[in-house]
Amino acid sequence: MATTAKGESIVKRIGLTVWILAVLICIHSGNLEGAEQPKGKSSKPPISSVAVSSNGQLLAFGDSTGTVKIIDLDAVDRNRSFRGHRWGVSQVAFSPDGAFVASGGTDGVLVVWNVASGEESLRVKISRMGGVTALCFSSDGSMLAAAGGDATIGIWKTDSWDKMSTLDQGQLLPATSLGFSPDGKRLYEARRDGNVGFSTVSTTKHNLLSGNWSMNPPRDMVLGTEENFVYVLVESGRLKKLNIKKREFAAKFDRGHSDGTTISLSGDGRQILEGSESGEIRIRNAATGKTSRTIKGHVGPVNQVVPFSNGEKCVSGGADGSVKIWQLSTGKLLRDF
């Protein structure tokens, strides 16, 4: 059958449209075989959260597929994966004895896994509005706290996994970070509405340390080892040091960085580990805020960086899908997953 020039043009346009749709479908499903990936980009799912056991033997990390992976640094054949979230994993944390790992998902579900058996010790929907935004164990391992997108915080007893209390101070926005005091009597929180404070666990009474940050709310928070300071990373990417007793910020602590994404504190309390949008990890003096070393290794943002308890190493997880172990004193890359 003869085809006019106009008909050929229509056919070509239809063919091009079908081809574009097919490509888009493949991209969406992550199955575009043979396509050239952008330089520096990874095909691995982004790592949202990382954790290391107190003995330094196990790593845990969660990714955007809803999978929690456990890496045994002493025996590769003992590595395992837990799949318990409908969508991505937003938070992971080990119990102090390393027997359990807790994971929070963007589906609002909190799961506690028995590391040895892989069985679920707890599964509970803690938020019907948004995902799990923060979680932590107390230092003695007797309690687990988790925050949800509905702005409430729950605390569970780990000997029975029964819920012991719900902290709800009428806040409108959720907590971005949680941390128990060393004695487990107080639970500190930083919220997206700009408030930093703590609740007394036994009475659930809330105390406000700092507020009115609605234009620059906290992104992450870590408690000083002696419960004298709270280090707060705000939305602008700058790091601030809050004196708990005086309820005021230390002067001249912010040293000009403005792309911070996450913070943690070394075991001795002397160093702050800060991840950044640029893929750098900065080691900063906890007393002065000065940067003593910069480690470069991720392509894109560092989503979490956590120290080993011996103070010699740290582990980082990034949007590039990689998990890396670093020597803090030299910045040397030790292992890459």
C-alpha positions in Angstrom: 0.0 0.0 0.0 1.4 3.4 -1.0 2.2 5.8 1.8 2.2 9.6 1.5 4.9 11.8 2.9 2.4 13.1 5.4 1.5 9.6 6.4 5.1 8.6 6.9 5.6 11.7 9.1 2.6 10.6 11.3 3.9 7.0 11.5 7.4 8.3 12.6 5.9 10.5 15.2 3.8 7.6 16.6 6.9 5.4 16.6 8.9 8.0 18.4 6.2 8.5 21.0 6.0 4.7 21.6 9.8 4.5 21.9 9.9 7.4 24.4 7.1 5.8 26.5 9.0 2.5 26.5 12.2 4.2 27.7 10.4 6.0 30.5 8.8 2.8 31.7 12.2 1.1 31.7 13.7 3.9 33.6 10.9 3.9 36.2 11.3 0.2 36.7 15.1 0.4 36.9 15.5 -2.0 34.0 17.1 0.1 31.2 19.7 -2.4 30.1 22.5 -1.3 27.9 21.8 2.4 28.6 24.8 4.6 29.4 24.6 5.7 33.1 25.6 9.3 33.9 29.2 9.4 35.0 29.7 9.3 38.7 26.1 8.0 39.3 25.4 4.6 40.9 22.7 2.1 40.0 22.5 0.9 43.6 19.6 2.1 45.8 20.4 5.1 48.1 21.5 4.2 51.6 19.2 6.1 54.1 20.6 5.0 57.4 23.6 3.1 58.8 24.4 1.6 62.3 27.3 -0.3 63.8 27.1 -2.7 66.8 28.9 -1.7 70.0 31.5 -4.5 69.5 32.3 -3.2 66.0 31.5 -6.6 64.4 28.2 -5.9 62.7 27.0 -3.2 60.3 23.4 -2.5 59.5 22.1 -0.3 56.7 18.7 0.4 55.2 18.0 1.4 51.6 15.1 2.8 49.5 13.9 -0.7 48.6 12.7 -1.5 52.2 15.6 -3.9 52.8 17.8 -4.0 56.0 21.2 -5.6 55.4 23.4 -6.9 58.1 27.2 -7.2 57.4 29.4 -9.4 59.6 32.8 -7.8 59.3 34.5 -11.0 60.6 32.6 -13.6 58.5 31.0 -12.8 55.1 29.1 -16.0 55.1 27.0 -14.7 58.0 25.7 -11.7 56.1 21.9 -11.5 55.9 19.1 -9.3 54.7 15.7 -8.6 56.2 12.8 -7.3 54.2 10.0 -5.9 56.3 9.0 -2.5 54.9 6.6 -1.8 52.0 8.7 1.2 50.9 12.1 2.6 51.9 13.9 2.2 55.2 14.4 5.6 56.9 16.1 4.6 60.2 18.2 1.7 61.6 19.7 1.2 65.1 21.4 -1.7 67.0 20.6 -2.5 70.6 23.6 -1.9 72.8 24.3 -5.7 73.0 23.9 -6.2 69.3 21.2 -8.8 69.7 18.5 -6.7 68.0 18.3 -4.2 65.2 15.4 -1.8 64.9 14.3 -0.4 61.6 11.8 2.3 60.8 10.3 2.7 57.3 8.7 5.4 55.2 5.6 3.3 55.5 5.3 4.3 59.2 6.2 0.8 60.5 8.7 0.0 63.3 10.2 -3.4 63.2 12.6 -5.0 65.6 14.6 -7.9 64.3 16.4 -10.7 66.2 19.8 -10.5 64.5 20.7 -14.2 65.1 17.4 -15.7 64.0 16.1 -13.1 61.7 12.7 -13.3 63.4 10.6 -10.2 64.2 10.4 -9.4 67.9 8.2 -6.3 67.3 6.2 -5.0 64.4 4.0 -2.0 64.9 2.5 0.8 62.8 3.5 3.9 64.8 2.5 6.6 62.3 -0.4 6.9 59.9 0.9 10.3 58.6 4.4 9.9 57.3 7.2 7.5 58.1 9.4 6.7 61.1 11.5 9.9 61.4 13.9 8.9 64.3 14.7 6.0 66.7 17.2 5.2 69.4 17.9 2.7 72.2 18.8 3.7 75.7 22.4 3.1 76.7 21.5 0.2 79.0 19.3 -1.3 76.2 16.1 -1.4 78.3 14.1 1.1 76.2 13.6 1.8 72.5 12.1 5.2 71.4 10.7 5.9 68.0 9.2 9.0 66.4 6.6 9.1 63.6 5.4 11.6 61.0 2.3 12.3 63.1 4.5 14.1 65.6 4.1 11.5 68.4 7.0 9.6 70.1 6.6 6.1 71.5 8.8 4.3 74.1 8.9 0.4 74.3 10.4 -1.8 77.0 12.8 -4.2 75.4 12.4 -7.1 77.8 8.8 -7.6 76.7 8.4 -5.2 73.7 5.4 -3.7 75.4 4.7 0.0 74.9 5.4 1.9 78.1 4.4 5.5 77.1 3.5 7.9 74.3 5.0 11.4 74.3 2.6 13.8 72.6 3.1 17.5 73.5 0.7 18.7 70.9 3.4 19.4 68.4 2.4 19.7 64.8 5.6 18.5 63.2 7.7 15.3 63.9 11.0 14.8 65.6 14.0 14.6 63.3 16.3 13.1 66.0 16.1 11.4 69.4 18.6 10.6 72.1 18.3 9.2 75.7 20.3 10.8 78.5 23.1 8.5 79.8 21.0 7.5 82.8 17.9 6.9 80.6 15.7 9.3 82.6 15.3 11.9 79.8 14.6 11.6 76.1 16.0 14.5 74.0 14.4 15.5 70.8 14.8 17.9 67.9 11.6 18.7 65.9 10.9 20.1 62.5 8.8 22.9 64.0 12.1 24.4 65.4 11.9 23.1 69.0 14.7 21.3 70.8 13.8 19.9 74.2 13.5 16.8 76.4 10.8 14.8 78.1 11.2 13.1 81.5 10.5 9.4 80.7 8.8 8.5 84.0 6.3 11.4 83.9 6.3 12.4 80.2 6.7 16.0 81.3 8.2 18.1 78.5 10.9 20.8 78.8 11.7 23.2 76.0 15.4 24.1 75.6 15.2 26.2 72.5 12.5 27.2 70.0 11.4 29.7 67.4 13.5 28.2 64.7 10.6 27.8 62.3 12.5 29.3 59.4 15.6 27.2 60.1 14.5 24.0 62.0 16.8 21.3 63.3 17.8 18.6 60.8 19.8 16.4 63.2 20.8 16.4 66.8 23.3 14.6 69.1 23.7 14.8 72.8 27.1 15.4 74.4 28.6 12.5 76.4 28.2 14.3 79.8 24.7 15.7 78.9 26.1 19.2 79.1 25.6 20.2 75.4 23.3 19.4 72.5 24.8 19.7 69.1 22.2 20.7 66.5 22.5 20.7 62.7 19.9 23.1 61.4 18.2 23.0 58.0 20.6 25.6 56.5 23.3 23.0 57.0 25.1 24.9 59.8 26.1 23.3 63.1 25.2 24.8 66.4 26.2 24.0 70.0 23.5 24.5 72.7 24.4 24.7 76.4 21.7 22.7 78.2 22.0 24.4 81.6 22.2 28.0 80.3 19.9 27.2 77.4 21.9 29.3 75.0 24.1 28.7 72.0 27.9 28.8 72.2 29.3 31.8 70.4 31.7 31.4 67.4 31.1 27.7 67.1 29.7 27.7 63.5 32.8 27.7 61.3 31.2 28.6 58.0 30.1 25.2 56.6 26.6 25.3 55.2 25.9 22.0 53.6 25.7 19.6 56.6 23.3 16.7 56.3 23.9 14.5 59.4 26.0 14.5 62.6 27.2 12.0 65.2 29.6 12.2 68.2 32.7 10.1 68.8 32.7 7.8 71.8 35.0 10.0 73.8 32.9 13.1 73.0 35.8 15.0 71.5 34.9 14.8 67.8 31.8 15.5 65.8 31.4 13.6 62.5 29.5 15.6 60.0 28.2 14.4 56.6 27.6 16.9 53.8 25.6 17.5 50.6 28.9 17.5 48.7 29.8 13.9 49.7 32.4 15.0 52.2 32.8 13.8 55.8 34.1 16.4 58.2 35.8 15.7 61.5 35.2 18.6 63.8 36.4 19.5 67.3 33.5 19.2 69.6 34.8 22.0 71.8 35.6 24.6 69.1 33.7 23.5 66.0 36.9 23.6 63.9 37.4 21.1 61.1 40.5 18.9 61.7 40.1 16.6 58.7 37.9 16.3 55.6 37.3 12.9 54.0 36.1 12.7 50.4 34.6 9.6 49.0 30.9 9.7 48.3 29.2 10.9 45.1 26.4 13.0 46.3 25.0 13.6 49.8 26.2 11.6 52.9 22.9 10.5 54.5 24.5 9.2 57.8 27.9 8.8 59.4 28.4 6.8 62.6 31.6 6.2 64.6 32.8 2.8 65.9 32.9 2.6 69.7 36.8 2.3 69.6 37.0 5.8 68.2 39.3 4.7 65.4 36.9 4.3 62.5 33.5 5.4 61.2 31.0 4.1 58.7 29.1 6.2 56.3 26.1 5.7 53.9 25.3 7.8 50.9 22.8 8.6 48.3 25.2 6.9 45.8 24.2 3.6 47.3 27.6 2.9 49.0 28.5 2.1 52.5 32.1 2.9 53.5 34.4 2.3 56.5 37.0 5.0 57.1 40.1 5.3 59.3 39.5 8.6 61.2 43.1 9.5 61.9 44.2 9.3 58.3 40.9 9.5 56.3 41.9 6.2 54.6 39.1 4.1 53.0 39.2 0.7 54.7 36.2 -1.1 53.2 33.6 -0.4 50.6 30.2 -2.2 50.3 
